[in-house]
Amino acid sequence: MLKDLVYRCRSYRRFYENVRISEEELRELVDLARMTASTANSQALKFRIVNTEEENALVFSSLSWAGALPDWDGPGEGERPSAYIIVAEDKTLGKNKLIDVGITAQTIMLGAVEKGYGGCMLANVQRGRLAQDLELNQDRYGIHLVLALGKPKETVKVVPVTESGDVKYYRDESQVHYVPKRSLEEILL
């Protein structure tokens, strides 16, 4: 059921790196994205699948993780994503497709959860460096997001926003990751 997928679809930042995601599974996730709505039906988004150790290392080195956790440099060896999907825009087919990016990224993440994986949408990316490392034509393709994927190795819990209104995520001493969420009543106008 969709509600169950949405509730299980959290931002995971630590993975069982040795649990591989096949190219076929990654292609299935991109195929889900292919079928989503597209502004003016431009279908301007393109996707680069990454799941080899060599390319994973290139992608990982271009990412910054968890801005709300300044003392954490991201997942360590053995806890890194086992695959990535780079979401890029083909500039010859249109520009400013941010709504499309959000729709496709969430669709891919929901598909990953359905397959028993999890992930994290990362926008803090050294785009020029990553495009160069993956030999993407920067004149034609603009990287929007990197979707880090793998078998989650952490617990993420949703908790109510406190009276202070602080929505910053945090971790406890056991590395359980907490995500404050506003109540339904608070977000309805």
Backbone bond lengths (Angstrom), bond angles and torsions (degrees), N, CA, C in turn:
res aa  C-N    CA-C-N  psi(-1)  N-CA   C-N-CA  omega(-1)  CA-C   N-CA-C  phi
1 M - - - 1.455 - - 1.533 108.58 -
2 L 1.306 116.39 143.03 1.461 121.70 -175.72 1.527 112.22 -59.30
3 K 1.320 117.21 -41.46 1.472 119.95 -179.62 1.524 110.82 -58.15
4 D 1.323 117.44 -42.95 1.467 120.92 179.21 1.526 111.06 -62.61
5 L 1.327 116.99 -42.35 1.472 120.45 178.40 1.521 110.97 -62.21
6 V 1.323 116.61 -45.49 1.470 120.49 -179.15 1.525 110.70 -62.08
7 Y 1.316 117.33 -43.29 1.465 120.53 -179.26 1.528 112.46 -67.42
8 R 1.338 116.93 -27.83 1.469 120.49 178.28 1.527 112.69 -89.22
9 C 1.320 116.88 -11.70 1.461 121.82 -176.78 1.532 109.26 -85.21
10 R 1.302 116.44 92.12 1.459 123.76 -179.54 1.521 108.74 -113.76
11 S 1.309 118.33 172.36 1.462 122.20 173.50 1.522 108.37 -87.79
12 Y 1.317 115.53 105.94 1.461 121.69 177.55 1.521 108.77 -96.10
13 R 1.329 115.94 138.82 1.459 120.31 -177.30 1.528 113.75 -123.56
14 R 1.319 116.57 0.05 1.471 121.01 175.77 1.524 107.43 -134.02
15 F 1.343 115.34 136.59 1.457 121.34 -171.24 1.522 111.14 -135.56
16 Y 1.316 115.61 163.02 1.459 121.74 166.95 1.527 105.25 -82.34
17 E 1.319 115.41 94.79 1.462 120.80 -172.72 1.528 112.82 -60.54
18 N 1.325 116.90 -28.21 1.460 120.41 -178.50 1.526 113.29 -77.01
19 V 1.336 118.67 -10.47 1.463 121.31 176.80 1.528 106.92 -86.38
20 R 1.308 115.54 105.05 1.455 122.25 -174.25 1.528 111.26 -80.43
21 I 1.321 115.71 150.63 1.463 122.60 172.19 1.522 105.59 -111.09
22 S 1.308 116.64 124.06 1.458 120.46 -175.27 1.523 111.58 -71.75
23 E 1.312 115.06 158.15 1.465 120.52 175.26 1.524 110.18 -59.58
24 E 1.320 116.46 -38.36 1.467 120.20 179.18 1.534 111.22 -60.34
25 E 1.331 116.87 -45.17 1.471 119.85 179.06 1.531 110.74 -63.72
26 L 1.316 117.16 -40.33 1.463 120.83 178.93 1.531 111.09 -65.38
27 R 1.315 115.87 -39.68 1.477 119.90 176.51 1.534 110.51 -63.50
28 E 1.330 117.11 -37.96 1.466 120.45 177.13 1.531 110.82 -62.57
29 L 1.329 116.59 -38.67 1.471 120.18 178.39 1.524 110.99 -66.44
30 V 1.322 116.91 -41.94 1.470 120.08 177.48 1.523 109.79 -66.14
31 D 1.324 117.09 -35.39 1.461 119.74 178.25 1.526 110.94 -63.48
32 L 1.331 117.60 -35.53 1.477 119.93 173.93 1.525 109.96 -59.88
33 A 1.330 115.24 -46.06 1.468 120.28 -179.42 1.533 110.82 -62.44
34 R 1.309 116.58 -37.18 1.468 121.99 -179.74 1.533 111.57 -58.43
35 M 1.308 116.80 -30.31 1.460 121.23 -175.71 1.529 113.95 -89.88
36 T 1.338 117.94 0.02 1.467 120.01 -179.77 1.524 110.84 -80.67
37 A 1.318 114.72 169.67 1.468 121.25 178.17 1.524 110.18 -62.88
38 S 1.335 115.45 152.18 1.458 121.44 -179.92 1.522 108.80 -141.57
39 T 1.329 116.55 133.88 1.457 121.18 -179.54 1.522 110.59 -54.21
40 A 1.323 116.94 124.33 1.467 123.82 -178.70 1.533 111.32 53.89
41 N 1.322 116.05 22.87 1.462 123.62 -176.42 1.529 112.36 50.81
42 S 1.327 115.94 33.88 1.468 121.06 -177.44 1.520 112.76 -70.56
43 Q 1.322 116.67 -28.32 1.465 121.89 -178.46 1.524 110.49 49.97
44 A 1.335 115.00 46.88 1.464 121.96 -174.47 1.525 113.65 -82.79
45 L 1.319 117.66 -9.95 1.460 118.66 -178.89 1.519 110.56 -83.10
46 K 1.330 113.92 140.53 1.461 122.45 177.78 1.518 107.20 -127.07
47 F 1.309 116.56 155.67 1.457 121.35 -172.37 1.528 110.02 -131.41
48 R 1.315 115.04 136.49 1.474 120.65 176.68 1.519 106.82 -115.27
49 I 1.321 116.60 118.78 1.456 123.59 178.50 1.525 108.71 -85.41
50 V 1.328 115.88 134.45 1.466 121.92 178.16 1.522 107.54 -132.94
51 N 1.343 117.04 122.79 1.467 118.41 176.84 1.530 113.09 -151.56
52 T 1.327 117.51 16.37 1.469 118.95 174.24 1.525 108.24 -96.88
53 E 1.307 116.76 154.58 1.466 120.26 -179.31 1.521 111.46 -58.20
54 E 1.323 117.27 -40.74 1.461 120.88 -177.43 1.524 111.26 -65.20
55 E 1.328 116.77 -49.77 1.459 119.43 -179.76 1.520 111.61 -70.54
56 N 1.339 117.60 -34.65 1.466 119.78 175.96 1.525 110.58 -57.22
57 A 1.324 116.64 -41.84 1.469 120.88 179.78 1.524 110.52 -63.82
58 L 1.326 118.02 -39.42 1.470 121.53 177.78 1.526 110.76 -62.84
59 V 1.326 115.76 -46.83 1.470 119.64 -179.37 1.522 110.06 -64.49
60 F 1.320 117.05 -48.37 1.460 120.76 -177.41 1.527 111.28 -55.55
61 S 1.321 117.09 -40.75 1.472 120.63 -176.78 1.521 112.85 -69.31
62 S 1.325 117.99 -12.05 1.467 120.65 179.96 1.529 112.74 -99.70
63 L 1.327 117.39 3.85 1.471 121.70 -173.52 1.522 112.48 -107.83
64 S 1.322 115.00 151.07 1.467 122.29 168.31 1.525 106.58 -118.28
65 W 1.332 115.76 138.83 1.458 121.69 -172.23 1.520 111.38 -114.86
66 A 1.316 118.15 140.09 1.470 125.78 164.36 1.522 114.15 53.32
67 G 1.328 116.19 73.71 1.458 121.50 178.99 1.520 113.97 -56.47
68 A 1.316 118.07 -27.95 1.466 120.88 -179.46 1.525 112.03 -80.35
69 L 1.333 116.66 -5.42 1.467 121.22 178.44 1.530 108.07 -119.04
70 P 1.331 117.70 74.10 1.468 120.76 -172.39 1.526 114.83 -62.67
71 D 1.317 118.14 -21.59 1.466 120.88 179.99 1.526 112.91 -89.75
72 W 1.318 117.09 5.47 1.459 121.45 -177.78 1.524 109.09 -114.92
73 D 1.315 116.76 123.21 1.469 121.61 -176.95 1.517 113.73 -89.47
74 G 1.295 117.50 7.25 1.457 120.49 -178.60 1.512 110.67 105.75
75 P 1.321 115.87 177.67 1.455 119.49 -176.26 1.525 112.45 -64.86
76 G 1.330 115.33 142.27 1.460 121.26 178.92 1.517 111.62 -85.49
77 E 1.312 114.76 177.94 1.475 120.79 177.03 1.527 109.55 -51.99
78 G 1.315 116.22 135.39 1.453 121.82 179.30 1.517 113.58 87.27
79 E 1.351 117.44 -10.60 1.470 121.60 -179.56 1.521 111.82 -122.08
80 R 1.321 116.27 13.37 1.463 120.69 -177.88 1.530 110.49 -86.77
81 P 1.317 117.18 160.81 1.467 119.99 178.10 1.523 111.64 -58.38
82 S 1.316 116.16 148.52 1.461 119.96 177.31 1.522 111.48 -95.90
83 A 1.335 117.21 -4.97 1.462 121.12 178.08 1.526 109.45 -160.11
84 Y 1.322 114.00 161.62 1.460 121.38 176.74 1.529 108.51 -141.05
85 I 1.316 114.90 151.51 1.459 120.85 167.03 1.529 106.05 -124.05
86 I 1.321 115.58 120.41 1.458 121.60 177.87 1.527 106.78 -89.28
87 V 1.332 116.35 126.72 1.461 121.66 177.90 1.524 107.18 -102.36
88 A 1.334 115.35 116.05 1.460 121.21 -178.18 1.523 109.86 -125.54
89 E 1.312 114.72 162.79 1.452 121.87 178.71 1.520 108.71 -112.23
90 D 1.315 116.48 129.68 1.456 121.21 173.66 1.528 106.38 -81.97
91 K 1.322 116.02 107.01 1.468 121.55 -174.54 1.522 112.92 -64.33
92 T 1.329 117.45 -18.82 1.462 119.51 178.31 1.524 111.54 -76.54
93 L 1.325 116.38 -13.60 1.463 120.68 -177.90 1.518 113.17 -107.47
94 G 1.305 117.95 1.86 1.453 121.24 178.67 1.504 110.98 141.35
95 K 1.322 115.20 167.60 1.461 120.59 -179.81 1.525 109.70 -131.29
96 N 1.328 114.17 165.46 1.465 121.76 174.73 1.525 112.81 56.30
97 K 1.290 115.52 54.30 1.464 121.73 -178.87 1.528 111.60 -97.23
98 L 1.326 117.01 41.28 1.463 120.29 -174.37 1.526 113.42 -62.04
99 I 1.313 117.38 -34.98 1.464 119.17 177.47 1.522 109.43 -64.73
100 D 1.327 117.07 -43.33 1.459 121.16 177.76 1.524 110.71 -59.76
101 V 1.333 116.56 -41.42 1.467 121.24 -179.62 1.530 109.84 -59.43
102 G 1.327 116.93 -45.60 1.462 120.57 -179.75 1.517 112.72 -64.43
103 I 1.318 115.55 -43.28 1.470 119.55 -179.84 1.525 110.23 -62.39
104 T 1.330 116.62 -48.25 1.465 119.16 -176.31 1.523 111.67 -69.53
105 A 1.326 117.02 -39.92 1.470 119.65 -179.27 1.528 110.80 -62.14
106 Q 1.324 117.18 -45.48 1.465 119.46 179.80 1.531 110.75 -66.24
107 T 1.311 116.90 -37.26 1.459 119.98 178.01 1.525 110.68 -62.06
108 I 1.337 117.03 -44.08 1.459 120.98 177.65 1.525 110.41 -62.05
109 M 1.327 117.02 -43.08 1.464 120.10 -179.29 1.528 111.43 -64.45
110 L 1.321 117.36 -41.25 1.469 119.93 177.64 1.527 110.62 -64.24
111 G 1.324 116.32 -39.85 1.462 120.12 176.41 1.517 111.84 -63.15
112 A 1.335 116.63 -38.33 1.469 121.04 178.38 1.524 110.33 -63.86
113 V 1.329 116.74 -43.49 1.472 120.72 178.68 1.525 110.26 -61.67
114 E 1.308 116.37 -41.84 1.461 120.15 179.25 1.536 111.08 -60.39
115 K 1.332 117.22 -31.12 1.464 122.08 179.43 1.538 112.76 -86.44
116 G 1.341 117.46 0.78 1.457 120.20 179.34 1.522 113.97 92.62
117 Y 1.324 116.86 11.04 1.459 121.57 178.73 1.520 109.48 -107.71
118 G 1.301 115.82 -178.26 1.450 122.60 174.54 1.505 107.64 -149.57
119 G 1.306 115.34 179.36 1.451 117.14 -178.58 1.507 113.21 -168.99
120 C 1.318 113.18 -174.65 1.458 121.07 179.33 1.518 108.06 -145.32
121 M 1.334 116.25 132.69 1.461 121.97 175.40 1.520 107.60 -86.83
122 L 1.318 116.10 121.00 1.458 120.53 -177.15 1.526 110.74 -116.63
123 A 1.326 115.23 122.99 1.465 120.68 176.98 1.525 111.48 -108.75
124 N 1.335 117.67 -12.30 1.461 121.48 177.59 1.529 107.34 -86.10
125 V 1.331 114.26 83.48 1.459 122.84 -170.52 1.521 109.12 -128.88
126 Q 1.297 117.27 138.42 1.463 121.45 170.68 1.528 106.60 -79.16
127 R 1.318 116.03 84.45 1.462 122.28 -168.83 1.530 113.73 -61.75
128 G 1.323 116.27 -47.16 1.460 119.14 -179.29 1.512 112.10 -60.67
129 R 1.308 115.66 -44.98 1.465 120.84 178.98 1.520 111.34 -62.84
130 L 1.338 116.25 -44.47 1.462 120.04 -178.84 1.527 110.44 -65.00
131 A 1.320 117.57 -43.67 1.467 120.63 178.42 1.528 110.26 -59.43
132 Q 1.307 115.82 -42.32 1.467 119.75 179.23 1.534 110.58 -65.64
133 D 1.327 117.18 -45.98 1.465 120.98 -179.44 1.520 112.36 -60.98
134 L 1.336 116.99 -36.22 1.463 121.27 -178.58 1.527 112.26 -95.23
135 E 1.337 115.43 5.72 1.466 122.13 178.20 1.525 112.32 56.89
136 L 1.347 115.51 44.81 1.463 121.18 174.33 1.522 108.56 -93.24
137 N 1.301 117.32 135.58 1.457 122.94 179.25 1.532 108.93 -69.56
138 Q 1.331 116.74 106.81 1.465 121.40 -175.33 1.522 113.12 -70.98
139 D 1.323 117.30 -21.19 1.463 119.38 176.00 1.517 110.72 -71.28
140 R 1.315 116.18 -29.55 1.459 120.28 -177.43 1.529 113.00 -99.51
141 Y 1.358 117.40 -37.91 1.457 120.51 -172.71 1.525 111.39 -115.14
142 G 1.315 115.93 130.70 1.456 121.82 174.58 1.518 109.76 -111.66
143 I 1.320 116.81 123.30 1.461 121.18 -179.66 1.534 109.32 -76.21
144 H 1.322 116.47 128.59 1.469 122.03 177.02 1.520 111.82 -100.18
145 L 1.320 116.34 -51.66 1.462 121.71 -174.52 1.517 110.64 -141.27
146 V 1.318 114.30 155.80 1.452 121.08 167.65 1.523 106.42 -118.09
147 L 1.313 115.77 125.03 1.456 121.28 177.38 1.522 107.29 -99.27
148 A 1.317 116.25 111.73 1.466 122.42 178.30 1.519 107.34 -88.54
149 L 1.329 116.92 130.69 1.461 121.09 -173.25 1.519 111.86 -131.58
150 G 1.316 115.53 149.68 1.461 120.92 176.15 1.514 110.84 173.17
151 K 1.312 114.74 -176.42 1.466 121.61 175.50 1.523 107.16 -83.33
152 P 1.344 119.34 114.96 1.467 120.82 -175.82 1.523 113.40 -57.58
153 K 1.350 114.58 138.14 1.460 121.74 178.83 1.523 110.12 -118.64
154 E 1.297 116.77 22.37 1.459 119.99 -179.92 1.512 109.96 -143.08
155 T 1.301 114.22 160.96 1.456 121.31 176.44 1.520 107.80 -99.47
156 V 1.331 115.82 129.37 1.461 121.57 175.70 1.521 106.72 -118.28
157 K 1.330 115.51 125.91 1.467 120.83 -179.26 1.523 110.11 -119.42
158 V 1.316 114.92 135.05 1.460 121.17 174.14 1.521 107.32 -88.90
159 V 1.336 115.61 132.50 1.467 121.96 179.45 1.530 108.62 -130.60
160 P 1.321 117.59 156.28 1.459 119.56 177.27 1.534 111.33 -66.77
161 V 1.328 115.75 148.82 1.460 120.65 173.02 1.530 106.92 -65.78
162 T 1.318 116.26 136.56 1.468 120.48 -179.37 1.530 110.67 -74.53
163 E 1.318 116.12 172.08 1.464 120.95 179.68 1.521 112.43 -59.64
164 S 1.336 117.26 -26.19 1.467 120.32 179.31 1.525 111.66 -69.44
165 G 1.348 117.36 -17.79 1.460 121.33 -179.64 1.520 113.94 84.72
166 D 1.327 117.07 5.76 1.465 120.87 -178.13 1.535 110.24 -69.93
167 V 1.335 116.49 123.49 1.455 121.08 -180.00 1.533 111.89 -108.02
168 K 1.317 117.92 8.33 1.463 121.72 -178.80 1.523 110.30 -69.18
169 Y 1.332 115.81 128.93 1.458 119.65 176.85 1.523 109.84 -72.59
170 Y 1.331 115.34 159.35 1.467 120.21 -175.47 1.526 109.59 -156.05
171 R 1.334 114.40 170.22 1.465 121.19 177.25 1.511 109.45 -126.41
172 D 1.338 115.38 149.98 1.454 118.78 175.07 1.533 109.27 -95.19
173 E 1.309 116.39 -175.91 1.468 121.00 -176.71 1.530 112.77 -64.43
174 S 1.321 117.56 -20.82 1.465 122.09 177.47 1.529 111.82 -91.33
175 Q 1.327 116.85 5.34 1.467 123.90 -179.52 1.526 113.75 68.49
176 V 1.338 117.03 21.79 1.461 120.42 169.84 1.520 106.08 -73.26
177 H 1.322 115.50 132.39 1.459 122.35 -175.74 1.538 108.52 -96.85
178 Y 1.324 117.33 125.00 1.468 122.36 -177.85 1.526 110.02 -110.93
179 V 1.348 115.63 134.77 1.448 122.23 -179.39 1.531 108.56 -122.85
180 P 1.337 117.96 106.04 1.464 119.98 177.25 1.533 111.46 -69.16
181 K 1.316 116.54 133.69 1.461 122.41 177.96 1.528 109.50 -126.50
182 R 1.317 114.72 137.60 1.472 120.44 176.13 1.532 108.89 -68.31
183 S 1.311 116.22 152.77 1.467 120.80 179.16 1.530 110.08 -74.69
184 L 1.306 115.46 160.71 1.459 121.23 176.92 1.530 110.40 -57.62
185 E 1.337 116.14 -43.25 1.458 120.25 -179.58 1.522 112.10 -61.02
186 E 1.334 116.64 -34.64 1.448 120.76 -178.33 1.529 113.21 -72.17
187 I 1.329 117.43 -26.95 1.462 118.31 -176.27 1.526 113.77 -97.38
188 L 1.332 116.80 -13.12 1.469 119.26 177.46 1.520 110.43 -78.07
189 L 1.328 116.85 132.66 1.470 121.60 177.96 1.516 110.48 -93.74
